[in-house]
């Protein structure tokens, strides 16, 4: 498939899932646009990062950062955008082949594909967890005073 067709398909696929997740109004279009941009970034990183799990991680981090920003701007939970935007990256094909090999009794191919699928899922999850944890701890770091400032006030 050409990259443009993939990017357009990511837009409409994400739009459909956003509609199913009951996202309404302008947020629906932001959700579809975010999914399209996530897939476009994934495709753009292909020449730079040959490892697919590495691309999953980078796109996951960027997408989660964008979801956190949009959540603040649109006063919506960040998970709303994060889940929708990362839908094009869900390793459905890899999971399908993993299960197909398992059901066919081809255990070597099953194990190989299972490890690959788990790598992609972990990369995706790790990006989300790292950004979400960092954002949740930002207020804590902002409220702490520097040790030098604490000594001057005494």
C-alpha positions as a printed Julia matrix, in Angstrom:
154×3 Matrix{Float64}:
   0.0     0.0    0.0
   1.22    3.49  -0.67
   1.88    5.64   2.39
  -0.82    8.15   1.45
  -3.48    5.47   1.32
  -2.3     4.12   4.69
  -2.44    7.59   6.24
  -5.94    8.27   4.88
  -7.08    4.82   6.05
  -5.67    5.59   9.51
  -7.71    8.81   9.56
 -10.99    7.1    8.7
 -10.29    4.06  10.88
  -9.56    6.28  13.84
 -12.6     8.4   13.05
 -14.77    5.29  13.16
 -13.37    4.15  16.49
 -13.69    7.67  17.92
 -17.36    7.61  16.94
 -17.77    4.18  18.57
 -16.11    5.48  21.74
 -18.81    8.18  21.86
 -16.51   11.12  21.2
 -18.56   14.0   19.87
 -18.16   17.45  18.33
 -14.78   18.87  17.43
 -13.09   16.28  19.64
 -14.11   13.64  17.1
 -12.06   15.37  14.4
  -9.1    15.93  16.73
  -9.18   12.22  17.54
  -9.18   11.23  13.87
  -6.43   13.7   13.04
  -4.3    12.42  15.92
  -4.57    8.82  14.75
  -3.62    9.87  11.25
  -0.6    11.83  12.53
   0.5     8.93  14.71
   0.52    6.59  11.73
   2.25    9.19   9.55
   4.97    9.56  12.18
   5.35    5.8   12.32
   5.86    5.7    8.56
   8.24    8.68   8.58
  10.45    7.05  11.2
  10.92    3.88   9.12
  14.14    5.01   7.37
  15.58    6.46  10.57
  14.62    3.7   13.05
  14.71    0.29  11.34
  13.57   -1.55  14.49
   9.78   -1.65  14.5
   9.53   -1.89  18.29
  11.69    1.23  18.55
   9.32    3.09  16.24
   6.36    1.91  18.3
   8.01    3.29  21.43
   8.89    6.67  19.87
   5.43    7.14  18.37
   3.83    6.05  21.63
   5.81    8.66  23.59
   5.04   11.44  21.08
   1.38   10.5   20.85
   0.92   10.34  24.61
   2.59   13.74  24.99
   0.2    15.13  22.39
  -2.76   13.53  24.14
  -1.75   15.14  27.42
  -1.53   18.55  25.77
  -4.89   18.13  24.02
  -6.45   16.97  27.26
  -5.46   20.25  28.9
  -6.59   22.36  25.95
  -9.95   20.65  25.45
 -10.61   19.78  29.11
 -10.97   16.09  28.32
  -9.3    13.07  29.93
  -5.96   12.31  28.27
  -6.88    8.65  27.95
  -9.62    9.64  25.5
  -7.09   10.87  22.98
  -4.29    8.47  23.88
  -6.35    5.34  23.27
  -7.86    6.59  20.03
  -4.62    8.0   18.64
  -2.72    4.78  19.21
  -5.33    2.5   17.64
  -3.6     2.43  14.23
  -0.52    1.02  15.99
  -2.24   -1.92  17.66
  -0.36   -5.01  16.41
  -3.47   -6.81  15.17
  -1.78   -8.52  12.24
   1.02   -9.87  14.39
  -1.49  -11.12  16.95
  -3.55  -12.77  14.21
  -0.54  -14.67  12.85
   0.53  -15.63  16.37
  -2.84  -17.22  17.02
  -2.96  -18.81  13.56
   0.4   -20.53  14.1
  -0.67  -21.62  17.57
  -3.91  -23.15  16.35
  -2.12  -24.85  13.45
   0.38  -26.42  15.84
   3.4   -24.7   14.27
   5.08  -24.06  17.59
   8.35  -22.58  16.34
   6.55  -20.0   14.2
   4.09  -19.41  17.04
   6.89  -18.69  19.53
   8.71  -16.41  17.08
   5.58  -14.41  16.26
   4.5   -14.31  19.92
   7.8   -12.76  20.99
   7.51  -10.21  18.2
   3.92   -9.34  19.17
   4.88   -8.97  22.83
   7.8    -6.69  21.87
   5.43   -4.37  20.01
   2.86   -4.37  22.8
   5.5    -3.67  25.46
   7.01   -0.83  23.4
   3.58    0.73  22.98
   2.7     0.33  26.66
   6.06    1.53  27.92
   5.78    4.79  26.0
   2.34    5.44  27.46
   3.4     4.59  31.01
   6.55    6.7   30.96
   4.85    9.84  29.69
   1.78    9.43  31.89
   3.91    8.89  34.99
   6.08   11.89  34.16
   3.05   14.13  33.67
   1.47   12.93  36.92
   4.64   13.75  38.85
   5.23   17.22  37.36
   3.21   19.05  40.04
   5.27   17.3   42.73
   8.55   18.47  41.22
   7.23   22.01  40.72
   6.15   22.33  44.36
   9.47   21.21  45.84
  11.91   23.99  46.68
  15.55   23.85  45.7
  17.88   23.06  48.63
  19.71   26.38  48.11
  16.48   28.35  48.34
  15.52   26.53  51.52
  18.83   27.46  53.15
  18.51   31.15  52.23
  15.09   31.46  53.83
  16.27   30.27  57.23
